[in-house]
Amino acid sequence: MPDKKDFVIKDKRMFAEGDEDQPIKEEAEKPLDEATADESESAAAQEEESTDYQLPEINFATFIFSLNHSVLVHLGVMDDPSTGKKVKNPPLAKQTIDILGMLEEKTQGNLTEDEEKMLKNILYDLRMIYIKEKG
């Protein structure tokens, strides 16, 4: 049997905006076996943490509500869950509103009456809030 060679994983991704000018810090190179063991331990820890609360069922409505929440955070109407502070980012809010508009257009004729009304109402409300916050 030929000699088994270990693979080395190098993660060169940047995780924060504005870090482009700073050198990327790399973790010590680990053979693949050690890296997968670390990932398994991390996944087990995340699984234990996730049992503290129940996530909602994933369907069209929860997806739209998630995008709605993102817009409200970007408009500064709601606190950013990661910082607990209100921060405005109108371009990102507009982009998400445009995504919702595209979804409305592309799903036309394929939604239930309730889903169609929900999307239409959310879009109207978000557009009105956007105009108010922008002006």
N, C-alpha and C positions, 0 to 999 in steps of 0.2 A: 504494500500500500504506500503511495507517495506521501511525503511529508506534508502535514497539514499546516497551511499558512494562516496566520491570524489576519483579519481585516482591521483596518484602522479607520475610525470615524472622525472626520473633521467637520465641525459645524461652523460655517462661515457666514451664517445669516446675521443680519442686524435686527434688533428687536425694538428699537425706539427711533422715532423721527429725530433728526438733528444729530445723529451719531455718525454721519457720513465722514466727517473730518477726523474722527477719533479712530485710533487703531482698534481692530476687533480683538477682543480677548478670547482666546481659545482655551477650552478646558484641556487638561492633560489628555494626551491621546490614549485611548483605551482599546484593547483588543475587543472584537465583536462580542465575545462571550461575556465579558465584564459589562459592556454597554447594555446588552439585552437583559442581563440580571438586574442592572440598575433600573431599566425601564419597567421590568416586571414588579419590582418593589414599589416604584412610583405609581404604577397602575393600581396596585393593591391598596395603596394609601388613598388614592383618589376615590376608589370604589367605597372604602369605608366612610370617607367624608360625604359622598353623595347620598348615603342612606339617611342623612339627617333631615332631608326634605324631599318632597315628591315633585318631580318635574311635570309640567302639564303635557297632555297628549299632543303630539305634533300633528297638526292638520293645517288647512288653509287659513282658518281663523287665527290660530296662535301665531302663524307666520306673519300675517298682516299686523296683528297686535304687537309683535316684536319690532317690526319696522316702524310702526306708529310710535312706540316707546323711544326708539332711536332718534326719530325726528324731534320729539319733545325734549329729549336730552340735548340735542344739538342746537335747539332754539333757546335753550336756557330756561325752559318752563319747568323741567324736572332736574333734580340733582343727578350728576353723573355717578352711577353706582360704584365706580372704581375710586373716585376721589371724595365723594360726598359733597361736592361743590357744584354750583351752577356755572357752566361755561358755555358761551355762545360760539357756534360755528355754522353760520348761515349757508355757506356753500355746500357743506356736507348735508345739512338739513334739506336744501333744495334738491340735491342729487337723490336723496332717499325718497323725497316726494315724487320726483320724476320717475323713479323706479316703480313706485306704487301706481303712478299713472300708466306706465307701460304695462304693468301687470293687469290693470283694469282693461286696457285695450286688447291685450293678447289673450285674455281669458274670456272675452265677451262671448256669450252663448254657452259657456261651459261651467258656469257657476250656478249654485242654487240661488233662489230668490233672496234668501237671507244673506248669503255670502255677497251677492251683488250689492244689496242695500248697505251692508256693513262697509264694504270697500268704498262705495260712493260717498257715504257719510264721513268716513275717516279722511278721505281725500279732501272733501270740502272743508272740514274742520282744520286740517293741517295747512291747507292753502290760506285760509283766513288768518290763522295764527302767524304763519310765515309773513304775510303782508303786514300784519300789525307789528310784529317784532322788527321787521326790516325797515319800516317807515318811521 
